[in-house]
Amino acid sequence: MRCPIEAMRSIQNNNEVRLITVRQAAERLCCSAANVYALIEEGAIAIVQVGKRKGYRIDLRDLETFVSDRKYRYAVPRPTQSHGRLKHLKS
């Protein structure tokens, strides 16, 4: 199996529609299929309905959009500089 990121990047470069199953989307997102179904029901991930009984397919471009819309950088606060002795050391 190709790396999920590589597979998504290769789709960007051409206009072909590549549909994957909910289970495959869950593998790519490293979560359960139940989580993907919940995201579908929330409307967070667009789907193509193939059959009457949850025959969902997800376009890789839509999955990539879902991921890129949720990216953020966590800013780690800088430690304050201590002046004087270190408090955890007893003298």
C-alpha contacts under 8 A as a table, 3 or more apart, distances in Angstrom:
res1	aa1	res2	aa2	distance
2	R	6	E	6.93
2	R	7	A	6.48
3	C	6	E	5.29
3	C	7	A	6.27
4	P	7	A	5.09
4	P	8	M	6.22
4	P	28	R	5.63
5	I	8	M	5.15
5	I	9	R	6.15
6	E	9	R	5.06
6	E	10	S	6.13
7	A	10	S	5.26
7	A	11	I	6.56
8	M	11	I	5.29
8	M	12	Q	6.77
8	M	60	L	6.33
8	M	61	R	7.15
8	M	64	E	6.58
9	R	12	Q	5.22
9	R	13	N	7.03
10	S	13	N	5.53
10	S	14	N	7.27
11	I	14	N	5.66
11	I	15	N	7.07
11	I	16	E	7.09
11	I	18	R	7.66
11	I	60	L	7.26
11	I	61	R	6.99
12	Q	15	N	7.21
12	Q	61	R	7.25
17	V	59	D	6.55
17	V	60	L	7.69
18	R	59	D	5.61
18	R	60	L	5.94
19	L	57	R	5.60
19	L	58	I	5.22
19	L	59	D	4.51
19	L	60	L	6.28
20	I	24	Q	6.01
20	I	25	A	6.62
20	I	57	R	5.36
20	I	58	I	5.25
20	I	59	D	6.41
20	I	60	L	6.93
21	T	24	Q	5.16
21	T	25	A	6.25
21	T	56	Y	6.54
21	T	57	R	4.87
21	T	58	I	6.28
22	V	25	A	4.99
22	V	26	A	6.12
22	V	33	A	6.11
22	V	36	V	6.57
22	V	37	Y	7.39
22	V	56	Y	6.69
22	V	57	R	6.45
22	V	58	I	6.97
23	R	26	A	5.02
23	R	27	E	6.34
23	R	32	S	7.71
23	R	33	A	5.40
24	Q	27	E	5.07
24	Q	28	R	6.31
25	A	28	R	5.06
25	A	29	L	6.16
25	A	33	A	7.78
25	A	36	V	7.30
25	A	58	I	7.39
25	A	63	L	7.56
26	A	29	L	5.07
26	A	30	C	5.80
26	A	31	C	5.10
26	A	32	S	5.41
26	A	33	A	5.22
26	A	35	N	7.63
26	A	36	V	6.11
27	E	30	C	4.95
27	E	31	C	6.42
27	E	32	S	7.52
28	R	31	C	7.93
31	C	35	N	6.50
31	C	36	V	7.59
32	S	35	N	5.28
32	S	36	V	6.70
33	A	36	V	5.02
33	A	37	Y	6.21
34	A	37	Y	5.05
34	A	38	A	6.19
35	N	38	A	5.01
35	N	39	L	6.26
36	V	39	L	5.01
36	V	40	I	6.17
37	Y	40	I	4.96
37	Y	41	E	6.17
38	A	41	E	5.07
38	A	42	E	6.20
39	L	42	E	5.04
39	L	43	G	6.22
39	L	44	A	5.18
39	L	45	I	5.96
40	I	43	G	5.05
40	I	44	A	5.85
40	I	45	I	5.10
40	I	46	A	6.70
40	I	47	I	7.20
41	E	44	A	7.63
42	E	45	I	7.89
43	G	46	A	6.58
44	A	66	F	7.16
45	I	58	I	7.83
45	I	62	D	6.81
45	I	63	L	6.78
45	I	66	F	6.47
46	A	58	I	6.71
46	A	59	D	7.80
46	A	62	D	6.37
47	I	56	Y	6.13
47	I	57	R	5.66
47	I	58	I	4.89
47	I	59	D	7.08
48	V	56	Y	5.68
48	V	57	R	5.10
48	V	58	I	6.19
48	V	59	D	7.75
49	Q	52	K	7.60
49	Q	54	K	7.04
49	Q	55	G	5.65
49	Q	56	Y	4.60
49	Q	57	R	6.33
50	V	54	K	7.80
50	V	55	G	4.88
50	V	56	Y	5.78
50	V	57	R	6.93
51	G	54	K	6.47
51	G	55	G	4.58
51	G	56	Y	7.36
52	K	55	G	6.50
58	I	62	D	6.98
58	I	63	L	6.99
59	D	62	D	5.28
59	D	63	L	6.48
60	L	63	L	4.95
60	L	64	E	6.12
61	R	64	E	5.04
61	R	65	T	6.17
62	D	65	T	4.99
62	D	66	F	6.17
63	L	66	F	5.01
63	L	67	V	6.36
64	E	67	V	5.11
64	E	68	S	6.09
65	T	68	S	5.12
65	T	69	D	5.95
66	F	69	D	5.39
66	F	70	R	6.64
67	V	70	R	5.38
67	V	71	K	6.62
68	S	71	K	5.37
82	S	85	R	7.75
82	S	86	L	7.40
85	R	89	L	7.77
86	L	89	L	5.70
87	K	90	K	7.30
